[in-house]
Amino acid sequence: MSATVWPAAPAFDEALDVRLQQAIDLKTKPPGSLGRLEALARQIGLIRNTLTPDLARPAMLVFAADHGIADAGVSRFPAEVTVQMVHNFLRGGAAINVFARQHGMQLEVINSGVRGTLDVVDERLVNIPVAAGTHNFLERPAMTLVQAEQALAGGRARVRHHAALGSTVIGCGEMGIANTSSAACLMSRLCDMPIAACTGRGTGLDDAGLQRKQAILERALARAPQAHAPLDVLTEFGGFEIAMMAGAYIEAAARRMVILVDGFIASAALLVAEALSPGVVRYCVFSHCSDERGHRRMLEHFGAMPLLALDLRLGEGSGAALAWPLVQSAACMLNEMATFADAGISRDSDDHRNDHDNGAQR
């Protein structure tokens, strides 16, 4: 039994919600004309608990770990690719490096439990492995309860570190061969959906490979029919990087930070976080809808409407980094856009409204 007490995420201020909507409606634009950006601005204000939210030092945490289920043949790529990609992150050559540089995000790579040796000294690398990968959950639980709680605590600690440096925005990415298999099993149990609806092609399996992967995951789920509570599901089928992401989400929500949620695997980690600490999802901005099968249904489970739909299925936090400028724009609109009173514009002028609408259509 877990010794950790998981409090609910802080509640939003209903009175502030009304004031935020009023502030947005007073901006020099027709009401609702900035569409979903207005709802995003309101959410950011509620998360930061202010009419003037600060979005400072955005940090992208990429958690890397290996999965024993890879040995069952559920991926096109061998497990060795995980550590090779970590080295690529540290050399600055991955997609997330490119996007983080472009958008001024602080990038950190966390060794949550890769099999290979990481003998690199790099300030962007944090070595806190729980173990050299999880067990093959086709045969036994992926991890122990102690390991699951260690991983959750590790993710929370990384968020505390960045909060102390001034970050108010956290994005989470991941790297781990076969982690779509882990995410699919987490989704199947925590969303009560058949594994066929949750299992996708991952790194690009063909039809035969997808069928084999689905059959393996069906057998894995049948091995542990009793696992339905969130920590039980995590220990049976999870990954160390997924557990650390879940811990990071819980800590970020507790600190009223804006959370940028990436794709399928990052959303599976949020399933765990939300089950452990209800309300975490309110602090989440869903960056995109992945091309991985099951992600759209997972987003529906959260009641989420992602900002982008670019057919991404890379992971690494790439979609979250791409969505970050939209989040910035929403906050800037709230903080910097003039009101009708500031600009000396009458809100009651029919002529002005007509001109404004016509201008918006040009």
N, C-alpha and C positions, 0 to 999 in steps of 0.2 A: 504493500500500500504506500502511496506517495506521502512523503512528509512535507511537501511543499504546499503552501496555501496560495491559491491563485485568485486574487481579488478581481472583481469586474473592472473593466476600463472606466475611467471617469465619465460621468454623465455630461451631456451638453447642457448649456444654459438656454432654456426656452425663451427667456426675455431677450437675451442677446440675439437669438435667431430672428426675432421680430425686428430688432433694431438693425441687424445686418441687411435684411430684406428691404427695409425702409431706405437705408443708405444706398443700396444698389439701385433702387427705383428712382432716387433723386439725381442720379448721374445724367449727364447731358446726352440722352438717347431715349428712344421710345422704350417703354417698359418691356422687358423680355427680349429686346432686339439682339442682345449678345448671347441668346440661347443658353446652351449648357455651360458656357463660361460663367454665367451668373450663378448658377447652382454650385459650381466648383468654388467660386469666390466665397460664397456663403459657407460652404463646408470648411474651407481653410480658416475662415474667421472663427467658426465654432471650435475647430480643433485647437487653434492657438488661443481661444477664449478672449478675443479682442476684436474691435472694429478695425484695427490697423495691424494686421498680422505681419510678422517679420519672417521671412524665409531665408535663413542664413546657413552658410557653409553646408550645402547639400552633400551628403556622404553616400557612396554606393559601396555596399559590403557584399563581396562575392564569396560565398561559402563553398568550399570544395571538399568532396569526400567520395570514397568508393563504396560500391554495393556488392555484396556477395552474390546477389541474384544474377549478376552479370555472368557468372560461371555457368549458369543454366542456358545461356545462349539466347538472351532476350534482346541483344543489341547487335548492330552491324559491326561495332567497333570494340576492340579489346579494352580491358580495364586500364591498361597502360596509358591510354589516351588522356585519362584524367590528370595525371601528374604532368604529362607533356603539355597539356593546355594551361596548367598552372604556371609552368615556366614561360609559356607564351604571354600570359597575363603580365608577368613580371618583366618581360622584355618590351611590353607595350604594344604587342602586335595583334591583339584580339579586337573584335568589334567593340566590346565594352570599353577598351582603352581609348579607341577612336572617339566614341560618343562622349565618354567622361571628359576627355580633353576638350572636345568641342564645346561642351556645355559647362565647363568649370566645376565639375563634381570631384570631390575627394574620393579616390578609389583605394579600397583596401581589399586584400585577398586573404581569406582565413582558411588555413588548413584545418578542417574539421575532422579529417580522418581519411587521408589518401593512403594508398598502399605503397607508393613509391617513395623514394628519398628526396626530400627537399632540403638540400644543403646550401641554399642560397641565402645570403645576407642581404636583405632588402627591407627598407622601412615600410614598404607597402604590404609585406607579408607578416601575418600573425600566425604563429605555429601553436595551436592549442588542440591537437588531435585527440579525440576520445579513444580511438583505436585505429589500427590499419585497415579501415573499412568495416562494414557490417558483415554479419554472417549471412549465408544464403538462406533467405526466409522461405524457400521452398522446403527446406529440411528442418529448420528450427527458428526461433525468434531472431529477428535481425539484431537486436541488442537487449541488454538487461535494463531493468527499470533504473538502476543506478546510472548506467551510461546515458539513458534518455534524459534524466534530470541533469546530468553533467553537461550534456549538449545544450539543453535549454538554458542553463545558467551561463554557458559560454556566449550564447547569442545575446543575452541580456547584458553581459559585461561589456561587449563591444559597443552596444548602443550607449551605455553609461559613459564609456570612454569618449565617444564622439559628442555626446551632449555636453560633457565637461569642456570640450574644445569649442563649443558654440553652435553646434549643428542643431537645427530645428527641423531638418528634413532628412529622412533615411530611406534609401532604396535598398532592396535585397536582390542579389542575383545568386546563381548557383552553377556549379560544374560537377558532374559525376556521371560517368557512364552507367547506364541502366536506371538512372533516377526517375525516368518516366514510368518504369514498372512499379517503383515504390509509390509514386504519386497516384498512379491508377488504383492501387490497392487501398490507399488511404481514402481516396475519393469514394470508392465502392462501399467501404464500410461506413464512413462518416456521413455520406449523403444517401446511404441506403439505395444504391443503384447497381444494376448488374455490371459485372466487370467488362462485358462487351461494349457497354456505353462509355467506358472510361479508358479503354486501352487504345492508344494510337501508335503511329509508326515510329515515334521517337527520332532516332538519328537517320531514318529513311528506310525502314524495312519494306521489302516487297510484300505482296499479298500472302505468300506462303510464310514469310517470317512473321507477319502480323498475326496470322492464325496460330502459329506455334507459340508466340508470346502470350496470346490470350489464353491458350490452353494451359500454359505453365502457371499463369497468374490465377486461373480458376483452381488449380490444384493447390496453390499456396494458400488461397483464402480458405479452402476446405480443410486445410491442416489446423487452422485456429478458428473454429466456428464461434468460440466463446468471446472473442475479442471484439468489443463494440465501444467500450469507454475510450475516450480520446488517448489517454496514456497507454492503455493496453494496445490500441491499434498502432500507435507510434512505435512501441517496443517490438511488436510483431512484424511490422512491414516498413517501418520508416528508415530514414537515412540520417546520418549525423549532420549533414548540411541542412536537411529539411528541419530537423529538430532545432538547430541553432537559429535558422530563420524564424521559426515559431517563437522562440525565446526573444529574438530581436523585435518582433512585432509587439509582443506583450509589453516589453520595456518601453518601446517607443510610444505606444498608446498611453501608458502610465505617465509619461513625461509630456504628453500633449504635443507630440511631434507629428508632422505630416509624413505618412508612410506611402511610398511609391511601390505598388505591387506589380510585379512583372507578369510572367505567363503561367503556364500550367503547373509547373513544379512549385513556383513561389506561391501560387494560389492554394495548392494542396497544403503547404506549410501553414497558410492562413486558416485553413479548416481546423487544424490542430489548435492554433492559437485562439481562435474564436470559441472553440469548444471548451478550452481551459479557462479563458478569461473573457466572458461575454461582453460584447461591446467594442472589442478591438476593431471590428470591421468598419465602425463609424469613422475611424481615423485613417482609413485607407482610400487612396486614389487608385483606381484600377486603370493601369496604363493602356492596355491593349487586349484584344481578343486573339489568342494564339491560334495557329493553324493545327495545333495538336487536338486530336479527337477528344472530346470530353470537356475541353476548357469552356466552351460556350455554355454547356449545361452547368458547369461549376459556377460560372458567373451568374447564371440564373438562380442558382441556389443561394447566392449572396444577395440577390436583388441588385446586382451591379450593372452599370452601363459604362463600359470602358471608353477611354478617350479616342483610341486608335484601332483600326482594323487593317493591318498591313500583311497578313498571312505570315507573321513571324513564328518561328519555332526553334529559335537558337538558344534561348536562355541567357545566362550570364548577366541578367539585368538589362539587356539591350533595349527591350521595349520600354522599361521604366525610364531609362536615360533619354530615349527619344520623346517621351511624353513630358519630361520635365519643363521644357520651355512653355508649354501650355499652362502648366501649374503656375509658373512665374507670371505669365500674362494675366491670369485670373487675380492673383494677389496685387499686381501692379494696377489693374483696373480699379480694384477696391481702394487702394491707397492713394492713387495719383490722379484719377480721372475727376474732372471738375463736376460740381453739381450745377443745376440750373441757377441757383442763387449765386454761386461763385462766378459764373460766367455772365450774369446779368441777363439771362434768357428767360422769357416768360413761358411757363408751362401751359398757360391757358390760351395761347394764341393759336387759333385754327390755321392761320396762314403759316405760322412756324411749323406746326405739326405736318402740314402738307408738304412744305419745303423739305423738312427733315426726311419724311418718308420717300419723297421723290429722289432726294439725294442718295438715300440708301439703296435705291433701285438702279442707279446709274452704273 
